[in-house]
Amino acid sequence: MPRIEIYTTQICPYCDRAKRLFKKKGVTWEEIDVSTDDGLRAFMTNRASGKRTVPQIFIDDLHVGGCDELYELEHDGKLDRLLGL
């Protein structure tokens, strides 16, 4: 199973939506809350090529993007392959 990391904030409907899809897929993820840690948000932004919005999602070290990009992968039938399903 690949390592899934989701950078989130405490109040974020898009973060919740992304986590619901992963839960539906039966996979686990590591949630990294950047709500109150400017250094951690800066790290996320750098890792996500300048993107500051949440969620920012990584599968292994592949930057998937945000919730919209995650659901686009699902719609295109590519997410299961990335998840090893």
N, CA, C and O atoms as a GROMACS GRO file, in nm:
protein
  340
    1MET      N    1   0.085  -0.117   0.000
    1MET     CA    2   0.000   0.000   0.000
    1MET      C    3   0.090   0.125   0.000
    1MET      O    4   0.185   0.132   0.078
    2PRO      N    5   0.062   0.221  -0.085
    2PRO     CA    6   0.144   0.342  -0.088
    2PRO      C    7   0.121   0.430   0.034
    2PRO      O    8   0.019   0.418   0.103
    3ARG      N    9   0.214   0.517   0.059
    3ARG     CA   10   0.201   0.615   0.168
    3ARG      C   11   0.122   0.735   0.116
    3ARG      O   12   0.157   0.795   0.015
    4ILE      N   13   0.015   0.768   0.187
    4ILE     CA   14  -0.069   0.880   0.150
    4ILE      C   15  -0.056   0.986   0.257
    4ILE      O   16  -0.073   0.959   0.376
    5GLU      N   17  -0.025   1.109   0.214
    5GLU     CA   18  -0.015   1.222   0.305
    5GLU      C   19  -0.113   1.329   0.259
    5GLU      O   20  -0.120   1.362   0.141
    6ILE      N   21  -0.189   1.382   0.354
    6ILE     CA   22  -0.284   1.489   0.324
    6ILE      C   23  -0.255   1.606   0.417
    6ILE      O   24  -0.268   1.594   0.539
    7TYR      N   25  -0.215   1.718   0.359
    7TYR     CA   26  -0.196   1.841   0.437
    7TYR      C   27  -0.333   1.907   0.446
    7TYR      O   28  -0.399   1.930   0.345
    8THR      N   29  -0.375   1.938   0.569
    8THR     CA   30  -0.511   1.988   0.595
    8THR      C   31  -0.508   2.107   0.690
    8THR      O   32  -0.404   2.145   0.743
    9THR      N   33  -0.627   2.164   0.708
    9THR     CA   34  -0.653   2.258   0.817
    9THR      C   35  -0.774   2.207   0.893
    9THR      O   36  -0.843   2.116   0.848
   10GLN      N   37  -0.799   2.266   1.009
   10GLN     CA   38  -0.904   2.215   1.096
   10GLN      C   39  -1.043   2.229   1.037
   10GLN      O   40  -1.126   2.139   1.052
   11ILE      N   41  -1.071   2.338   0.970
   11ILE     CA   42  -1.203   2.357   0.910
   11ILE      C   43  -1.185   2.367   0.759
   11ILE      O   44  -1.149   2.472   0.706
   12CYS      N   45  -1.210   2.255   0.691
   12CYS     CA   46  -1.186   2.250   0.546
   12CYS      C   47  -1.276   2.144   0.484
   12CYS      O   48  -1.247   2.024   0.494
   13PRO      N   49  -1.383   2.186   0.419
   13PRO     CA   50  -1.472   2.087   0.358
   13PRO      C   51  -1.406   2.008   0.246
   13PRO      O   52  -1.442   1.892   0.223
   14TYR      N   53  -1.310   2.066   0.176
   14TYR     CA   54  -1.241   1.994   0.070
   14TYR      C   55  -1.151   1.885   0.128
   14TYR      O   56  -1.137   1.777   0.071
   15CYS      N   57  -1.090   1.915   0.242
   15CYS     CA   58  -1.009   1.814   0.311
   15CYS      C   59  -1.097   1.697   0.353
   15CYS      O   60  -1.061   1.581   0.335
   16ASP      N   61  -1.214   1.730   0.409
   16ASP     CA   62  -1.307   1.625   0.451
   16ASP      C   63  -1.352   1.540   0.333
   16ASP      O   64  -1.363   1.418   0.344
   17ARG      N   65  -1.378   1.605   0.221
   17ARG     CA   66  -1.422   1.532   0.101
   17ARG      C   67  -1.313   1.437   0.051
   17ARG      O   68  -1.342   1.323   0.014
   18ALA      N   69  -1.189   1.483   0.051
   18ALA     CA   70  -1.077   1.398   0.008
   18ALA      C   71  -1.062   1.278   0.102
   18ALA      O   72  -1.044   1.165   0.056
   19LYS      N   73  -1.071   1.302   0.232
   19LYS     CA   74  -1.059   1.193   0.329
   19LYS      C   75  -1.175   1.093   0.315
   19LYS      O   76  -1.155   0.973   0.332
   20ARG      N   77  -1.294   1.142   0.284
   20ARG     CA   78  -1.407   1.051   0.262
   20ARG      C   79  -1.380   0.957   0.145
   20ARG      O   80  -1.413   0.838   0.151
   21LEU      N   81  -1.321   1.009   0.037
   21LEU     CA   82  -1.291   0.923  -0.078
   21LEU      C   83  -1.188   0.817  -0.040
   21LEU      O   84  -1.203   0.701  -0.076
   22PHE      N   85  -1.085   0.856   0.032
   22PHE     CA   86  -0.985   0.758   0.075
   22PHE      C   87  -1.048   0.654   0.168
   22PHE      O   88  -1.016   0.536   0.159
   23LYS      N   89  -1.136   0.699   0.256
   23LYS     CA   90  -1.204   0.605   0.346
   23LYS      C   91  -1.288   0.507   0.266
   23LYS      O   92  -1.289   0.387   0.295
   24LYS      N   93  -1.359   0.557   0.166
   24LYS     CA   94  -1.440   0.471   0.078
   24LYS      C   95  -1.353   0.368   0.007
   24LYS      O   96  -1.396   0.255  -0.016
   25LYS      N   97  -1.232   0.407  -0.027
   25LYS     CA   98  -1.137   0.316  -0.095
   25LYS      C   99  -1.075   0.217   0.002
   25LYS      O  100  -1.013   0.119  -0.040
   26GLY      N  101  -1.092   0.241   0.132
   26GLY     CA  102  -1.037   0.150   0.232
   26GLY      C  103  -0.888   0.165   0.256
   26GLY      O  104  -0.821   0.071   0.298
   27VAL      N  105  -0.836   0.284   0.229
   27VAL     CA  106  -0.693   0.308   0.249
   27VAL      C  107  -0.672   0.402   0.367
   27VAL      O  108  -0.762   0.477   0.405
   28THR      N  109  -0.554   0.396   0.423
   28THR     CA  110  -0.520   0.484   0.534
   28THR      C  111  -0.431   0.596   0.484
   28THR      O  112  -0.368   0.586   0.378
   29TRP      N  113  -0.426   0.703   0.562
   29TRP     CA  114  -0.347   0.819   0.524
   29TRP      C  115  -0.291   0.882   0.649
   29TRP      O  116  -0.337   0.858   0.761
   30GLU      N  117  -0.189   0.964   0.627
   30GLU     CA  118  -0.133   1.046   0.734
   30GLU      C  119  -0.184   1.187   0.713
   30GLU      O  120  -0.167   1.244   0.605
   31GLU      N  121  -0.247   1.243   0.814
   31GLU     CA  122  -0.300   1.379   0.805
   31GLU      C  123  -0.203   1.473   0.874
   31GLU      O  124  -0.162   1.451   0.988
   32ILE      N  125  -0.166   1.579   0.803
   32ILE     CA  126  -0.072   1.677   0.855
   32ILE      C  127  -0.145   1.811   0.860
   32ILE      O  128  -0.169   1.873   0.757
   33ASP      N  129  -0.179   1.854   0.981
   33ASP     CA  130  -0.255   1.976   1.003
   33ASP      C  131  -0.161   2.096   1.002
   33ASP      O  132  -0.072   2.107   1.086
   34VAL      N  133  -0.181   2.186   0.907
   34VAL     CA  134  -0.097   2.305   0.896
   34VAL      C  135  -0.167   2.431   0.947
   34VAL      O  136  -0.121   2.542   0.921
   35SER      N  137  -0.277   2.413   1.020
   35SER     CA  138  -0.358   2.526   1.068
   35SER      C  139  -0.279   2.628   1.148
   35SER      O  140  -0.294   2.749   1.128
   36THR      N  141  -0.197   2.581   1.238
   36THR     CA  142  -0.133   2.672   1.332
   36THR      C  143   0.019   2.669   1.324
   36THR      O  144   0.087   2.723   1.412
   37ASP      N  145   0.073   2.609   1.222
   37ASP     CA  146   0.218   2.596   1.211
   37ASP      C  147   0.265   2.656   1.079
   37ASP      O  148   0.260   2.592   0.974
   38ASP      N  149   0.312   2.781   1.086
   38ASP     CA  150   0.355   2.851   0.965
   38ASP      C  151   0.473   2.781   0.897
   38ASP      O  152   0.483   2.781   0.774
   39GLY      N  153   0.561   2.723   0.976
   39GLY     CA  154   0.675   2.652   0.919
   39GLY      C  155   0.632   2.528   0.842
   39GLY      O  156   0.684   2.499   0.735
   40LEU      N  157   0.536   2.457   0.897
   40LEU     CA  158   0.484   2.337   0.832
   40LEU      C  159   0.407   2.375   0.705
   40LEU      O  160   0.416   2.304   0.604
   41ARG      N  161   0.332   2.486   0.709
   41ARG     CA  162   0.262   2.531   0.589
   41ARG      C  163   0.363   2.572   0.482
   41ARG      O  164   0.342   2.545   0.364
   42ALA      N  165   0.471   2.637   0.522
   42ALA     CA  166   0.575   2.675   0.426
   42ALA      C  167   0.638   2.551   0.364
   42ALA      O  168   0.664   2.548   0.243
   43PHE      N  169   0.662   2.448   0.445
   43PHE     CA  170   0.714   2.322   0.394
   43PHE      C  171   0.618   2.261   0.292
   43PHE      O  172   0.660   2.217   0.185
   44MET      N  173   0.486   2.258   0.326
   44MET     CA  174   0.385   2.206   0.235
   44MET      C  175   0.385   2.284   0.104
   44MET      O  176   0.382   2.226  -0.004
   45THR      N  177   0.388   2.418   0.116
   45THR     CA  178   0.384   2.504  -0.003
   45THR      C  179   0.504   2.476  -0.093
   45THR      O  180   0.489   2.468  -0.215
   46ASN      N  181   0.620   2.463  -0.034
   46ASN     CA  182   0.740   2.432  -0.112
   46ASN      C  183   0.728   2.295  -0.177
   46ASN      O  184   0.760   2.279  -0.295
   47ARG      N  185   0.683   2.199  -0.101
   47ARG     CA  186   0.670   2.062  -0.153
   47ARG      C  187   0.565   2.054  -0.264
   47ARG      O  188   0.577   1.973  -0.356
   48ALA      N  189   0.462   2.140  -0.255
   48ALA     CA  190   0.352   2.140  -0.353
   48ALA      C  191   0.374   2.244  -0.463
   48ALA      O  192   0.279   2.292  -0.524
   49SER      N  193   0.499   2.277  -0.488
   49SER     CA  194   0.536   2.370  -0.597
   49SER      C  195   0.464   2.504  -0.588
   49SER      O  196   0.417   2.558  -0.688
   50GLY      N  197   0.455   2.557  -0.466
   50GLY     CA  198   0.399   2.690  -0.446
   50GLY      C  199   0.251   2.695  -0.413
   50GLY      O  200   0.198   2.802  -0.385
   51LYS      N  201   0.184   2.582  -0.415
   51LYS     CA  202   0.040   2.581  -0.384
   51LYS      C  203   0.020   2.590  -0.233
   51LYS      O  204   0.079   2.514  -0.157
   52ARG      N  205  -0.065   2.686  -0.190
   52ARG     CA  206  -0.087   2.712  -0.048
   52ARG      C  207  -0.222   2.663   0.002
   52ARG      O  208  -0.245   2.658   0.123
   53THR      N  209  -0.311   2.626  -0.088
   53THR     CA  210  -0.444   2.582  -0.046
   53THR      C  211  -0.438   2.440   0.007
   53THR      O  212  -0.347   2.363  -0.022
   54VAL      N  213  -0.538   2.407   0.086
   54VAL     CA  214  -0.549   2.269   0.136
   54VAL      C  215  -0.678   2.209   0.084
   54VAL      O  216  -0.774   2.281   0.058
   55PRO      N  217  -0.680   2.079   0.068
   55PRO     CA  218  -0.572   1.988   0.098
   55PRO      C  219  -0.465   1.989  -0.012
   55PRO      O  220  -0.492   2.025  -0.127
   56GLN      N  221  -0.347   1.948   0.025
   56GLN     CA  222  -0.244   1.911  -0.071
   56GLN      C  223  -0.216   1.764  -0.042
   56GLN      O  224  -0.188   1.725   0.071
   57ILE      N  225  -0.226   1.684  -0.148
   57ILE     CA  226  -0.225   1.538  -0.132
   57ILE      C  227  -0.105   1.479  -0.206
   57ILE      O  228  -0.075   1.515  -0.320
   58PHE      N  229  -0.038   1.387  -0.136
   58PHE     CA  230   0.075   1.315  -0.193
   58PHE      C  231   0.050   1.166  -0.179
   58PHE      O  232   0.010   1.119  -0.072
   59ILE      N  233   0.072   1.092  -0.286
   59ILE     CA  234   0.067   0.946  -0.283
   59ILE      C  235   0.209   0.900  -0.313
   59ILE      O  236   0.262   0.924  -0.422
   60ASP      N  237   0.267   0.833  -0.214
   60ASP     CA  238   0.412   0.814  -0.211
   60ASP      C  239   0.471   0.954  -0.225
   60ASP      O  240   0.434   1.041  -0.147
   61ASP      N  241   0.559   0.980  -0.316
   61ASP     CA  242   0.611   1.116  -0.328
   61ASP      C  243   0.552   1.190  -0.447
   61ASP      O  244   0.601   1.297  -0.484
   62LEU      N  245   0.447   1.136  -0.507
   62LEU     CA  246   0.380   1.201  -0.620
   62LEU      C  247   0.282   1.304  -0.567
   62LEU      O  248   0.192   1.271  -0.490
   63HIS      N  249   0.298   1.429  -0.609
   63HIS     CA  250   0.205   1.534  -0.570
   63HIS      C  251   0.081   1.522  -0.658
   63HIS      O  252   0.085   1.549  -0.778
   64VAL      N  253  -0.030   1.482  -0.596
   64VAL     CA  254  -0.157   1.467  -0.667
   64VAL      C  255  -0.223   1.602  -0.687
   64VAL      O  256  -0.285   1.627  -0.791
   65GLY      N  257  -0.209   1.690  -0.590
   65GLY     CA  258  -0.275   1.821  -0.593
   65GLY      C  259  -0.378   1.827  -0.482
   65GLY      O  260  -0.356   1.775  -0.373
   66GLY      N  261  -0.489   1.892  -0.512
   66GLY     CA  262  -0.595   1.909  -0.414
   66GLY      C  263  -0.710   1.812  -0.434
   66GLY      O  264  -0.697   1.711  -0.502
   67CYS      N  265  -0.821   1.846  -0.372
   67CYS     CA  266  -0.940   1.761  -0.377
   67CYS      C  267  -0.992   1.745  -0.520
   67CYS      O  268  -1.026   1.634  -0.561
   68ASP      N  269  -0.997   1.854  -0.595
   68ASP     CA  270  -1.048   1.845  -0.733
   68ASP      C  271  -0.963   1.750  -0.817
   68ASP      O  272  -1.017   1.670  -0.894
   69GLU      N  273  -0.832   1.760  -0.803
   69GLU     CA  274  -0.743   1.672  -0.880
   69GLU      C  275  -0.758   1.527  -0.836
   69GLU      O  276  -0.750   1.436  -0.918
   70LEU      N  277  -0.779   1.505  -0.706
   70LEU     CA  278  -0.800   1.370  -0.656
   70LEU      C  279  -0.926   1.309  -0.718
   70LEU      O  280  -0.923   1.195  -0.763
   71TYR      N  281  -1.034   1.385  -0.720
   71TYR     CA  282  -1.159   1.334  -0.778
   71TYR      C  283  -1.149   1.319  -0.929
   71TYR      O  284  -1.216   1.234  -0.988
   72GLU      N  285  -1.068   1.400  -0.992
   72GLU     CA  286  -1.045   1.385  -1.136
   72GLU      C  287  -0.974   1.252  -1.165
   72GLU      O  288  -1.008   1.183  -1.261
   73LEU      N  289  -0.876   1.218  -1.082
   73LEU     CA  290  -0.809   1.087  -1.096
   73LEU      C  291  -0.910   0.974  -1.078
   73LEU      O  292  -0.907   0.876  -1.152
   74GLU      N  293  -0.999   0.988  -0.981
   74GLU     CA  294  -1.102   0.887  -0.957
   74GLU      C  295  -1.194   0.876  -1.079
   74GLU      O  296  -1.224   0.766  -1.126
   75HIS      N  297  -1.239   0.989  -1.130
   75HIS     CA  298  -1.328   0.991  -1.246
   75HIS      C  299  -1.264   0.928  -1.369
   75HIS      O  300  -1.330   0.858  -1.446
   76ASP      N  301  -1.134   0.952  -1.385
   76ASP     CA  302  -1.061   0.899  -1.501
   76ASP      C  303  -1.017   0.754  -1.482
   76ASP      O  304  -0.956   0.697  -1.572
   77GLY      N  305  -1.046   0.695  -1.367
   77GLY     CA  306  -1.009   0.556  -1.342
   77GLY      C  307  -0.861   0.536  -1.310
   77GLY      O  308  -0.810   0.425  -1.323
   78LYS      N  309  -0.791   0.642  -1.270
   78LYS     CA  310  -0.647   0.633  -1.245
   78LYS      C  311  -0.612   0.624  -1.096
   78LYS      O  312  -0.500   0.586  -1.062
   79LEU      N  313  -0.706   0.657  -1.009
   79LEU     CA  314  -0.674   0.660  -0.866
   79LEU      C  315  -0.646   0.520  -0.812
   79LEU      O  316  -0.552   0.502  -0.735
   80ASP      N  317  -0.726   0.422  -0.849
   80ASP     CA  318  -0.705   0.286  -0.798
   80ASP      C  319  -0.565   0.235  -0.832
   80ASP      O  320  -0.503   0.167  -0.750
   81ARG      N  321  -0.516   0.267  -0.947
   81ARG     CA  322  -0.383   0.223  -0.987
   81ARG      C  323  -0.277   0.288  -0.896
   81ARG      O  324  -0.182   0.222  -0.854
   82LEU      N  325  -0.293   0.417  -0.867
   82LEU     CA  326  -0.199   0.485  -0.778
   82LEU      C  327  -0.203   0.427  -0.637
   82LEU      O  328  -0.102   0.424  -0.566
   83LEU      N  329  -0.322   0.383  -0.596
   83LEU     CA  330  -0.340   0.327  -0.462
   83LEU      C  331  -0.306   0.180  -0.455
   83LEU      O  332  -0.306   0.122  -0.346
   84GLY      N  333  -0.277   0.117  -0.567
   84GLY     CA  334  -0.244  -0.025  -0.570
   84GLY      C  335  -0.366  -0.113  -0.548
   84GLY      O  336  -0.353  -0.223  -0.495
   85LEU      N  337  -0.482  -0.066  -0.590
   85LEU     CA  338  -0.606  -0.143  -0.573
   85LEU      C  339  -0.642  -0.221  -0.697
   85LEU      O  340  -0.743  -0.291  -0.699
   0.00000   0.00000   0.00000
